[in-house]
Amino acid sequence: MLAHVVAQTTSGEAPPFDIFSLLLPLALAFLIFTMFRRQRKTQQQVKEMRTQMEPGTEVMTQFGLYGTIVSIDQENNKAVLELSPGNTATVHTQALSKVVTQEPTVAHDADATADRGDLDAYDGAAVPDDASSLDRTPTAGSTAAGTPGAVSGVETPEETLERLDREQSTRENRDARDARDPKVNPDN
């Protein structure tokens, strides 16, 4: 482009006005401006977040761990997080990605839950936190793998090993049969 302009000025004729020669520098200037603006905005957000980080603040690290800040050493760029009661981890301060803000829980009334489509099938029964409250008594006439008095649907370790052995031998037989028969496995 510069060679074209130099050639035109040496020949003595005036260069015609070209809109594209004006748009290219303007587009480049706009891209540079938005890039620096985005970088400055990100730096400002990080600075605000760092001022909020003090002992007792709940944070999330870049690798997804949530914890509460116990102490921060700005000179060594280290932060001690309490992940759970009694468990701490020391991380680099740049690994702290965001401050977790607790949103207040809103009390739901019956009308609000009835309006939500994902709760249509909810009948109000309490959901257990673990499987300890599930009924483990066998139903009448039900036994697992033919053992009398066994709980329905629960395998013993021996039964699990037998089942896995049967599945493995079935898989090996099928693979051997497929390797011999080219119609079944056209890749061989």
C-alpha positions as CSV (number, residue, x, y, z in Angstrom):
1,M,0.0,0.0,0.0
2,L,2.8,2.4,0.9
3,A,4.6,1.5,-2.4
4,H,1.4,2.3,-4.3
5,V,1.2,5.8,-2.6
6,V,4.8,6.5,-3.3
7,A,4.4,5.5,-6.9
8,Q,1.4,7.8,-7.3
9,T,3.2,10.8,-5.7
10,T,6.2,10.4,-7.9
11,S,4.2,10.2,-11.1
12,G,2.6,13.6,-10.3
13,E,-1.1,12.6,-10.5
14,A,-3.3,13.1,-7.4
15,P,-4.4,9.8,-5.8
16,P,-8.1,9.1,-5.9
17,F,-9.9,9.0,-2.5
18,D,-10.3,5.4,-1.4
19,I,-12.7,4.6,1.5
20,F,-11.0,1.3,2.2
21,S,-7.6,3.1,2.9
22,L,-9.4,5.1,5.5
23,L,-11.4,2.3,7.1
24,L,-8.4,0.0,7.7
25,P,-6.6,2.3,10.1
26,L,-9.9,3.2,11.8
27,A,-10.8,-0.5,12.4
28,L,-7.3,-1.1,13.7
29,A,-7.6,1.8,16.1
30,F,-11.0,0.6,17.3
31,L,-9.7,-2.9,18.0
32,I,-6.7,-1.6,20.0
33,F,-9.0,0.8,22.0
34,T,-11.5,-2.0,22.9
35,M,-8.6,-4.4,23.8
36,F,-7.0,-1.9,26.2
37,R,-10.4,-1.0,27.6
38,R,-11.3,-4.6,28.3
39,Q,-7.9,-5.2,30.0
40,R,-8.3,-2.1,32.1
41,K,-11.8,-3.1,33.2
42,T,-10.6,-6.6,34.1
43,Q,-7.7,-5.2,36.1
44,Q,-10.1,-3.0,38.0
45,Q,-12.4,-5.9,38.8
46,V,-9.5,-8.0,40.1
47,K,-8.3,-5.0,42.2
48,E,-11.8,-4.7,43.8
49,M,-12.0,-8.4,44.4
50,R,-8.6,-8.4,46.1
51,T,-9.7,-5.6,48.5
52,Q,-12.7,-7.8,49.5
53,M,-10.5,-10.7,50.3
54,E,-9.8,-10.7,54.0
55,P,-9.8,-13.4,56.7
56,G,-13.3,-14.8,57.0
57,T,-14.4,-14.2,53.4
58,E,-15.7,-17.2,51.4
59,V,-13.9,-17.6,48.1
60,M,-13.6,-20.0,45.1
61,T,-10.3,-21.0,43.6
62,Q,-9.6,-21.3,39.9
63,F,-9.7,-25.1,40.2
64,G,-13.2,-25.1,41.9
65,L,-12.4,-25.4,45.6
66,Y,-14.6,-23.4,47.9
67,G,-13.2,-22.3,51.2
68,T,-13.0,-19.5,53.8
69,I,-9.8,-17.4,54.0
70,V,-8.0,-18.0,57.3
71,S,-5.0,-15.8,56.5
72,I,-3.3,-13.9,53.6
73,D,0.4,-13.3,53.2
74,Q,0.7,-10.5,50.6
75,E,4.5,-10.6,50.6
76,N,4.7,-14.3,49.6
77,N,1.4,-14.3,47.7
78,K,0.0,-17.1,49.8
79,A,-3.5,-17.6,51.2
80,V,-4.5,-20.2,53.7
81,L,-8.1,-21.5,53.1
82,E,-10.2,-23.6,55.4
83,L,-12.0,-26.0,53.1
84,S,-13.9,-27.8,55.9
85,P,-13.6,-27.7,59.6
86,G,-10.0,-28.6,60.4
87,N,-8.9,-29.0,56.8
88,T,-6.8,-26.1,55.4
89,A,-5.0,-25.6,52.1
90,T,-2.3,-23.1,51.2
91,V,-2.8,-21.6,47.7
92,H,-1.3,-18.8,45.6
93,T,-3.3,-15.6,45.9
94,Q,-3.7,-15.6,42.1
95,A,-5.6,-18.9,42.3
96,L,-8.4,-17.2,44.2
97,S,-10.8,-16.5,41.4
98,K,-13.8,-15.0,43.0
99,V,-15.5,-14.0,46.2
100,V,-18.6,-16.1,46.9
101,T,-21.6,-14.0,47.9
102,Q,-24.3,-15.8,49.7
103,E,-27.7,-14.9,48.2
104,P,-30.5,-14.8,50.7
105,T,-32.9,-17.7,50.4
106,V,-36.5,-16.8,49.5
107,A,-39.3,-18.5,51.4
108,H,-41.5,-20.3,48.9
109,D,-45.2,-20.4,49.5
110,A,-47.5,-23.0,48.0
111,D,-48.5,-20.8,45.1
112,A,-44.9,-20.1,44.1
113,T,-44.0,-23.8,44.0
114,A,-47.1,-24.7,42.1
115,D,-46.1,-22.3,39.3
116,R,-42.7,-23.9,38.8
117,G,-42.8,-26.7,36.2
118,D,-39.9,-28.6,37.6
119,L,-41.8,-29.2,40.9
120,D,-45.0,-30.5,39.4
121,A,-44.4,-34.1,40.5
122,Y,-43.2,-33.1,44.0
123,D,-45.6,-34.4,46.6
124,G,-44.0,-32.7,49.7
125,A,-42.4,-35.9,51.0
126,A,-39.1,-35.5,52.8
127,V,-36.1,-36.6,50.8
128,P,-33.4,-38.4,52.8
129,D,-29.8,-37.1,52.8
130,D,-28.4,-40.6,52.6
131,A,-29.5,-44.2,52.1
132,S,-29.6,-45.0,55.8
133,S,-33.3,-44.3,56.1
134,L,-34.3,-46.5,53.1
135,D,-36.3,-49.7,53.9
136,R,-34.0,-52.7,53.7
137,T,-36.4,-55.4,54.7
138,P,-37.0,-58.1,52.0
139,T,-40.5,-58.3,50.5
140,A,-42.4,-61.6,50.8
141,G,-40.9,-64.3,48.6
142,S,-38.1,-62.2,47.2
143,T,-34.5,-63.3,47.5
144,A,-31.4,-62.2,45.7
145,A,-29.8,-64.9,43.5
146,G,-31.7,-67.6,45.3
147,T,-30.1,-67.2,48.7
148,P,-32.7,-67.5,51.4
149,G,-33.2,-64.4,53.6
150,A,-31.1,-62.1,51.4
151,V,-32.2,-58.6,50.9
152,S,-33.8,-57.9,47.5
153,G,-31.6,-56.3,45.0
154,V,-28.4,-56.6,47.0
155,E,-25.5,-58.8,45.8
156,T,-23.0,-60.4,48.1
157,P,-19.4,-60.0,47.1
158,E,-19.2,-63.6,45.9
159,E,-22.3,-63.1,43.7
160,T,-20.8,-59.9,42.2
161,L,-17.6,-61.8,41.3
162,E,-19.5,-64.6,39.7
163,R,-21.6,-62.1,37.7
164,L,-18.5,-60.2,36.5
165,D,-16.8,-63.5,35.5
166,R,-19.9,-64.5,33.5
167,E,-20.0,-61.1,31.8
168,Q,-16.3,-61.3,31.0
169,S,-16.5,-64.8,29.5
170,T,-19.5,-63.8,27.4
171,R,-17.6,-60.7,26.2
172,E,-14.6,-62.8,25.3
173,N,-16.7,-65.4,23.4
174,R,-18.5,-62.7,21.5
175,D,-15.2,-61.1,20.5
176,A,-13.7,-64.4,19.4
177,R,-16.8,-65.2,17.4
178,D,-16.7,-61.8,15.7
179,A,-13.0,-62.2,14.8
180,R,-13.7,-65.5,13.0
181,D,-16.7,-64.3,11.1
182,P,-15.8,-61.6,8.6
183,K,-19.5,-60.9,7.9
184,V,-20.1,-59.8,11.4
185,N,-17.0,-57.7,11.7
186,P,-16.1,-56.2,8.3
187,D,-13.1,-54.3,9.6
188,N,-11.0,-57.5,10.0
